[in-house]
Amino acid sequence: MQRAIRKSKGAPADVDWKAVGRRIRELRGFDMTQAEFASRVGISQNYLSNAEHGQVEIGAVIVLRIAREFGKSMEWLLTGKE
């Protein structure tokens, strides 16, 4: 049996994965390669590339690792809001 997902008032139910990818790319900056960033958070360079292009839905564990490693909130990574 499938449950209906309830939306919070005023909050979108979906994550814009392309925007998340842009924020990850912003965190990486110009002085860090994808391979270096991926190594720091324990993912492959290919997965990071797909994430930066919004082609994958990143799991909570990976979002948490990125947030902790780079001093950002999970909310900022997912929504762009602090």
N, C-alpha and C positions, 0 to 999 in steps of 0.2 A: 504494500500500500504506500503510495507516495503522498507526502505531506505538502501542503501549500506553504510557501515561504512568505512570511509577513514582512512588509516594509516598515521601517521606522518612519514616522512622520517627517517629511522634508528631506529624508536621506535616500540617495539613489541605491538601488539594490545591486547594481553591477559595477564592477571595477573597470576602469578604462586602462587596459593593459599596455596600450601604446604610450599613454601618459606615464605610467609606471616605468616603462622602459626608458623614456626620456629623462626621468628623474634619476634612474640608475646611471645612465650615461653621464649626467651632470655630476653625480658623485665621483665617478671614475676620473673625470677631468681629462686634461690633455697630457699629463705626465705619467699616467699609469696605463699599461696595456690591458687588454681584455684578459690575457693569460694571468697577469699579476693579480687583478681584481678577483678573478674566478678562484685562484689559489687561496686568496685570503678568506673567502667565504665557503670554500669546500665544494665548488661546482666545476663543471667542465667549461672550457672557453666556448665551445659550441652552444652549450645551454645558455651561457651569458649573452652570446650574440643573439640568440633567439629571443631572450628576455628583453634585451635592449630594443629589438624591433617589434615588440608586442606580440610575438608569435606563440608564446606559451603563457599559461596562467601559473604564476609562481606560487609555490606552496608556502604555507605559514612559516615553516621552519627556515626556509631560505630567506624570506622577508625579514624574519627576526634576526638571522645571522648578519644580513646586510645592515640592518638598523643598528645593531650593537657594534659592529666593526667600524662603522663610519659615523657614529654618534648622532643618528637621526631617529625620529620616531617612526614606528610602523605606520601610524596614521599619515604622516607626511609622505612616506613612500607610496601608500595606496591612494591617497586623495590629493596630495599637494598642500594640505592644510596642517598647521601645527596644532 
